[in-house]
Amino acid sequence: MRRVFGLIGREMQLVENEFQGQAASNIQVINYLGEYLRASGGKRLRPALLMLTTLACGGDASDPSVVRLATVMEMLHTATLVHDDIIDNADTRRSRASVNARFGNQTAVLMGDWLYMSAFETSLQERSLEILDILTNLTRKMTEGELIQLTRIGRLDITEDQYLDILLRKTAYLFSACCEIGAILAGATLDVQEAMREFGLELGIAFQIADDVLDVTADSNTLGKTAGSDLLEGKLTLPLIYLLETEPDFRGSLEEIMLNGSYDHLTREDLRKTLNDLGILERVRESLNTHVKHSIKSLAVLPESEYRQCLEDIAAYVSERNN
């Protein structure tokens, strides 16, 4: 991944500068919060995907339109994180205090709203109804995903299909939009645009499944947020869906963790060991790798280039990060 980001280092710095400019305001509190969010870092994977797709499709990633829309994708992502942390009552994000924990829920809600509106204000500069249509549909789907998930908090009867529906809306459609918009900005054909949309969708599915594995297996330092938080927040992810399919007797233990908000009865280490011993983690990884393979297959429409190779490398990174 260092090689990938090194290849587009100059362009990514343009995104960082644009983000800093877009997050600035003559209203002091907004200016401070915007810089707090920007400086908190993050992988910047979504703007990188947009830029690499543009380059792989023959476009110019340093073009002001590409830089602006890459920044828009990061701003939309950041806005969703701000709102998600309020809903989840999360204390940390990216290894530092979340906005809601440090400044309160009221401030966080308004800052998330401000980021959404700023992102759309920036995207309007492109005067592209096609791109605006993608962004409005994306934002609606992300909101729907959060609402659907809220209706299922604390439930253990979630099916794999229901889990994937939430995952698509909350995560994968944003990846897909980054890649599709990158292709549009490069002037790619409709067939290539569709392939890039599919690449991003499959990559986004794999990325979130990997996150769900890490929530079970990794520690808080690795994640940059509280480890094991999904179950504590009443969210059933794919490893735990498979666990209940295989061993329904674990239902009581998972319910107790959700109700008590702690792993006192069944520790995270015991849970991880159980998932590993039953072959569930391997089953989840197989599902993840299937989506990675599908994503890479979509890249076949592109000519061979170092930028296409970088997109393949990102897919490989997603596959490896769950281990």
C-alpha positions in Angstrom: 0.0 0.0 0.0 3.0 2.3 0.5 3.9 1.8 -3.1 0.3 2.5 -4.2 0.0 5.7 -2.3 3.6 6.6 -3.3 2.6 6.5 -6.9 -0.1 9.1 -6.4 1.5 10.9 -3.6 1.4 14.3 -5.3 -2.2 14.0 -6.3 -3.2 12.8 -2.8 -1.5 15.9 -1.3 -3.8 18.0 -3.6 -6.8 16.2 -2.1 -5.4 16.9 1.4 -5.1 20.6 0.5 -8.5 20.7 -1.0 -10.0 19.0 2.1 -8.3 21.6 4.3 -9.8 24.4 2.2 -13.2 22.9 2.0 -13.3 22.2 5.8 -12.3 25.8 6.5 -14.9 28.4 7.5 -15.1 31.9 8.8 -17.1 30.5 11.7 -14.5 29.6 14.3 -16.1 26.5 15.7 -16.6 25.0 12.3 -13.1 25.8 11.3 -11.8 24.2 14.4 -13.9 21.0 14.0 -13.1 20.7 10.3 -9.4 20.8 11.0 -9.8 18.3 13.9 -11.5 15.9 11.6 -9.1 16.4 8.7 -6.0 16.1 10.9 -7.4 12.8 12.4 -6.1 11.1 9.3 -7.5 7.9 8.0 -6.5 5.7 5.1 -7.9 8.1 2.5 -8.7 4.9 0.5 -11.8 6.3 -1.1 -10.2 9.3 -2.8 -7.3 7.1 -3.8 -9.7 4.7 -5.5 -11.3 7.6 -7.5 -7.9 8.9 -8.5 -6.4 5.5 -9.5 -9.5 4.6 -11.4 -9.3 7.9 -13.3 -5.6 7.2 -14.1 -6.3 3.5 -15.1 -9.0 4.7 -17.5 -6.6 7.2 -19.1 -7.5 10.4 -17.2 -5.5 13.0 -15.3 -5.7 12.7 -11.5 -4.3 16.2 -11.0 -7.2 17.7 -12.9 -9.1 20.1 -10.6 -12.4 18.2 -11.1 -10.8 14.9 -10.1 -9.2 16.5 -7.0 -12.5 18.1 -6.0 -14.5 15.0 -6.4 -11.9 12.8 -4.7 -12.2 15.3 -1.8 -16.0 15.1 -1.9 -15.8 11.3 -1.4 -13.6 11.7 1.7 -15.9 14.4 3.1 -19.0 12.2 2.6 -17.1 9.3 4.3 -16.1 11.5 7.2 -19.6 12.8 7.6 -20.9 9.2 7.9 -18.3 8.4 10.5 -19.3 11.4 12.6 -22.9 10.5 12.5 -22.2 6.7 13.1 -20.2 7.6 16.2 -23.1 9.5 17.6 -25.5 6.6 16.9 -23.0 4.0 18.4 -22.0 6.3 21.3 -18.4 5.6 20.2 -15.6 7.2 22.3 -12.7 6.8 19.8 -12.2 7.1 16.1 -8.8 6.7 14.4 -7.0 6.4 17.7 -8.3 9.7 19.1 -11.4 11.0 20.8 -14.5 11.0 18.5 -16.1 14.3 17.8 -19.2 13.4 19.8 -17.0 12.2 22.8 -15.0 15.4 22.8 -17.5 18.1 21.8 -20.9 16.5 22.5 -23.6 15.0 20.3 -25.3 18.2 19.4 -22.1 19.6 17.9 -21.3 16.3 16.2 -24.7 16.1 14.5 -24.4 19.7 13.1 -20.8 19.1 12.0 -21.8 16.0 10.1 -24.6 17.9 8.4 -22.2 20.7 7.5 -19.8 18.2 5.9 -22.6 16.7 3.8 -23.7 20.1 2.6 -20.2 21.2 1.9 -19.5 18.0 -0.1 -22.6 18.6 -2.3 -21.7 22.3 -2.7 -18.3 21.3 -4.0 -19.8 18.6 -6.3 -22.1 21.2 -7.8 -19.1 23.0 -9.3 -18.8 20.1 -11.8 -22.3 20.9 -13.3 -22.7 17.1 -14.0 -26.2 15.8 -13.5 -24.8 12.2 -13.9 -22.4 12.6 -11.0 -24.9 14.4 -8.8 -27.3 11.6 -9.5 -24.7 9.1 -8.3 -24.0 11.1 -5.2 -27.6 11.7 -4.2 -28.5 8.0 -4.6 -25.4 7.1 -2.6 -26.2 9.4 0.3 -29.8 8.1 0.3 -28.6 4.5 0.4 -26.1 5.2 3.2 -28.9 6.8 5.3 -31.2 3.9 4.5 -28.6 1.4 5.6 -28.1 3.1 8.9 -31.9 3.2 9.5 -32.2 -0.5 8.6 -29.4 -1.4 10.9 -31.0 0.6 13.8 -34.2 -1.5 13.4 -32.1 -4.7 13.9 -29.9 -3.7 16.8 -29.9 -6.4 19.5 -31.5 -9.0 17.2 -29.9 -12.4 16.7 -32.2 -13.5 13.9 -30.3 -11.5 11.2 -29.8 -13.5 8.0 -26.7 -13.3 5.8 -28.8 -11.6 3.1 -30.0 -8.9 5.5 -26.4 -8.4 6.7 -25.2 -8.0 3.1 -28.0 -5.5 2.3 -26.9 -3.2 5.2 -23.2 -3.7 4.2 -24.0 -2.7 0.6 -25.8 0.5 1.7 -23.4 1.6 4.4 -20.1 0.7 2.8 -20.0 -0.8 -0.6 -22.0 1.7 -2.6 -19.5 4.5 -1.5 -16.6 2.4 -2.9 -18.6 1.8 -6.0 -19.4 5.5 -6.5 -15.7 6.4 -6.2 -14.7 4.0 -9.0 -17.6 4.9 -11.2 -17.1 8.6 -10.9 -13.3 8.1 -11.6 -14.2 6.4 -14.8 -16.7 9.1 -15.8 -14.1 11.8 -15.2 -11.7 10.0 -17.4 -14.2 9.9 -20.2 -14.5 6.1 -20.2 -17.1 4.2 -22.2 -20.3 3.0 -20.5 -19.0 -0.6 -20.4 -15.9 0.5 -18.6 -17.9 2.7 -16.2 -20.1 -0.3 -15.4 -17.1 -2.5 -14.8 -15.5 0.1 -12.5 -18.8 0.4 -10.6 -18.8 -3.4 -10.1 -15.1 -3.4 -9.1 -15.8 -0.9 -6.4 -18.9 -2.7 -5.2 -17.2 -6.0 -4.8 -14.2 -4.3 -3.2 -16.4 -2.5 -0.7 -18.1 -5.8 0.3 -14.8 -7.4 0.9 -13.5 -4.4 2.8 -16.4 -4.4 5.3 -16.2 -8.2 5.8 -12.5 -7.8 6.6 -13.5 -5.1 9.1 -15.9 -7.4 10.7 -13.3 -10.1 11.1 -10.8 -7.6 12.6 -13.5 -6.5 15.1 -13.4 -10.1 16.4 -9.7 -10.8 16.1 -7.7 -7.6 16.4 -7.0 -5.3 19.4 -8.0 -1.7 19.8 -4.6 -0.3 18.9 -4.7 -2.1 15.6 -8.3 -0.9 14.8 -7.9 2.7 16.1 -11.3 2.2 17.9 -12.7 -0.1 20.6 -12.2 -3.7 19.6 -15.2 -6.0 19.8 -17.6 -3.0 19.6 -20.0 -4.5 17.1 -21.4 -7.1 19.4 -21.4 -4.7 22.4 -23.5 -2.3 20.2 -25.9 -5.1 19.4 -24.7 -5.7 15.8 -24.5 -9.2 14.4 -21.8 -9.5 11.8 -21.0 -12.3 9.4 -18.7 -14.3 11.7 -21.4 -14.3 14.4 -24.2 -15.1 11.9 -22.2 -18.2 10.9 -21.5 -19.1 14.5 -25.3 -19.2 15.3 -25.9 -21.2 12.2 -23.3 -23.7 13.3 -23.8 -23.6 17.1 -27.2 -22.2 18.1 -26.4 -22.8 21.7 -24.2 -19.7 21.7 -27.3 -17.5 21.4 -27.6 -17.0 25.1 -23.9 -16.0 25.5 -24.2 -13.4 22.6 -27.4 -12.0 24.1 -25.7 -11.6 27.5 -22.8 -9.7 25.9 -25.3 -7.4 24.1 -27.4 -6.8 27.2 -24.5 -6.3 29.6 -22.3 -4.4 27.2 -19.2 -6.5 28.3 -17.4 -9.7 27.5 -17.4 -10.8 31.2 -19.3 -14.1 30.5 -17.6 -15.0 27.2 -14.3 -13.3 26.6 -13.2 -12.0 23.2 -10.3 -14.4 23.2 -12.7 -17.3 23.9 -15.0 -16.1 21.2 -12.2 -15.8 18.7 -10.9 -19.2 19.6 -14.3 -20.7 19.1 -14.7 -19.1 15.7 -11.3 -20.3 14.7 -11.8 -23.9 16.0 -15.1 -24.2 14.2 -13.7 -23.1 11.0 -15.9 -20.0 10.9 -13.2 -17.5 10.4 -11.9 -19.5 7.5 -15.4 -19.6 6.0 -15.7 -15.9 6.3 -12.3 -15.3 4.7 -13.3 -17.6 1.8 -16.4 -15.4 1.3 -14.2 -12.3 1.5 -11.7 -13.7 -1.0 -14.5 -14.6 -3.5 -15.6 -10.9 -3.5 -11.9 -9.8 -4.0 -11.6 -12.2 -7.0 -14.8 -10.8 -8.5 -13.5 -7.3 -8.1 -10.2 -8.1 -9.8 -12.0 -9.8 -12.6 -13.9 -6.5 -13.3 -10.5 -4.8 -14.1 -10.0 -7.0 -17.2 -11.7 -4.3 -19.3 -8.8 -1.9 -18.6 -5.5 -1.9 -20.4 -2.4 -3.1 -18.5 -0.8 -0.3 -16.6 0.8 0.5 -13.3 -2.5 2.1 -12.2 -4.5 -1.0 -13.0 -1.9 -2.9 -11.0 -2.4 -0.6 -8.1 -6.1 -1.3 -8.1 -5.3 -5.0 -8.0 -2.9 -4.3 -5.2 -5.6 -2.6 -3.2 -7.9 -5.6 -3.6 -5.0 -7.8 -2.4 -4.5 -5.5 0.6 -8.2 -5.9 1.5 -7.8 -9.7 1.3 -4.8 -9.7 3.5 -5.9 -7.2 6.2 -8.4 -9.7 7.8 -5.6 -12.0 9.0 
